[in-house]
């Protein structure tokens, strides 16, 4: 979402607003912070927030309101983060390669709520992450690259009559005969 | 569209996120080629580039095709990396990949801001979906008696053989 307000409007809005509200310029800055990661990444981060909420409900009996974190001490917040890492590793049994990403997602969700994230840089939390990284990891997924034969097979299937909409040999009345025959012979060979 | 998408990804070593969409309505925040980012240069010596949806000439009039590919870590529209393909090979024969591309370009209706691998049918936009590519790859693997679990949209990418080649693996293994 883009906010396009001129300076006069912004000043007027600020005067009309209660002083406890954020200045419109700050709201714009918050919006910029939200877009510091791409939309795709923001979407993938959402699942981490739900993990955090589940964790909180399980161990603290409720979903914490945002202002809860502002009253927490550094040590309390750090403890919760440490517990969360253990919860992900031992209870949810999440792939250990995903833990750094989960913590990045969590950090981002706190950051845009303007909650102090310095606990994320704590040396002890870093040590825990390193410990997690040393745990036995599941093998990497096997992925093989497609061969040209495989690609040509898909092309062949999808350039024949009644194939994928938008391209079919019958629809190519204005393509040169030479071109069509070349592609056809290519498929015939393979 | 599927045939063009598969061929394009194979020849440009792309991952799925770089040429298809996960959603029916594509989001701006993606690496997908826009219609205007695939351009053709003609043989007339003018060095003029025509956007893919503005091309109205026979295949023989084409000299080159240019793709402006966005970085994996930078999706700014004005920072595309150019990749060029000749329309003909050293024997002056049409390059099948470019020819297939040409056929897609000249048979599909798209607006400037539409993804390259999309078409409009009665004003409705249809895009090439990740799932469609994935299904096609898996069924192709099955056809060749290979385990379909090993094939996914990222399998089109040639990183594995490239790495293997760099590591001086025997060609048979590659």
Interface residues (C-beta under 8 A of the other chain):
Chain A: X38 X39 X40 X142 X143 X144 X145 X146 X147 X148 X149 X150 X151 X153 X154 X155 X157 X158 X159 X163 X164 X165 X166 X167 X171 X172 X174 X175 X176 X178 X179 X182 X183 X186
Chain B: X1 X2 X3 X4 X6 X7 X10 X17 X27 X29 X30 X58 X59 X60 X75 X93 X94 X96 X99 X100 X102 X103 X104 X106 X107 X108 X119 X121 X126 X136 X137 X140 X141 X143 X144 X146 X149 X150 X151 X152 X154 X155 X156 X157 X158 X159 X160 X161
